[in-house]
Amino acid sequence: MSVLIRLGAMLLLLAAPAVKERKSALEADPRGWTDILPDAKLTGWARVSPVSTAGVKSAVDPHLRVWTVKEGILDCRAELPPAAGRSKGGSHEMLRYEKELGNFIFHVEWRFVDPARPGWGGGIYARVNEQADVWHQAQVGNASGGYWFGDTPDASGKIVRRTLDPLAQRVKPAGEWNTYEITGKGDRLILWVNGAVVSELTGLRVRRGRIGLEAELHHMEFRNLKVKELK
């Protein structure tokens, strides 16, 4: 590594705002959690596609086997082998937990299984409506992500795109396990990543909805899917 590269990395670290380390909610209090890892038939979950702000909704292919469960791991194979004229392809969809939640904490652990493949993308959803045109996503990536974006109503009721930069970058590289905890409370969605809160989306007009996982052209694994409902 050159001196300039090392210096640049040091400056980025110095410029990053400090975040307070804290245990996950699951570690802090293991009581009251519900294990929601789906069974082999994905009971209680549904494969859907979110609607973009342009009103576009891609169809979910029921014949494409994207989600499988084995030995405590939810395996997501959304990628397809390269073909003529295509560098990558596959499914882009949401696996949505079909119980509506108000105030809650969602604990999920995830990793990319294809670290050599570029263009990592995906996310963890919260407060998704029935039509899937309102959604909020905690972004995942290769040593990047940990921020909120989504389509949500503004004060007039119009659905708009909101994006919020993270306070710090705590996502690990592809191939390593990451832990996210999403807390929905009142008008806020709070994202905890690998030991600290990094992003808090406030002023939401949507106070209830569903949670979910995104499949976006990659091979991912999920484990320890747990929910605690709050008053």
Secondary structure, DSSP 8 states (H G I E B T S, - for coil): --HHHHHHHHHHHHHS----B---HHHH--TT-EE----TT-TTEEEE----TT-------TTS--EEEETTEEEEE-EE--BTTBS-EE-EEEEEE-S-BSEEEEEEEEEES-TTSS----EEEEEE-TTSSSEEEEE--SS----EEEEEE-TTS-EEEEEE--SS-----TTS-EEEEEEEETTEEEEEETTEEEEEE---S---BEEEEEEESSEEEEEEEEEEEE-
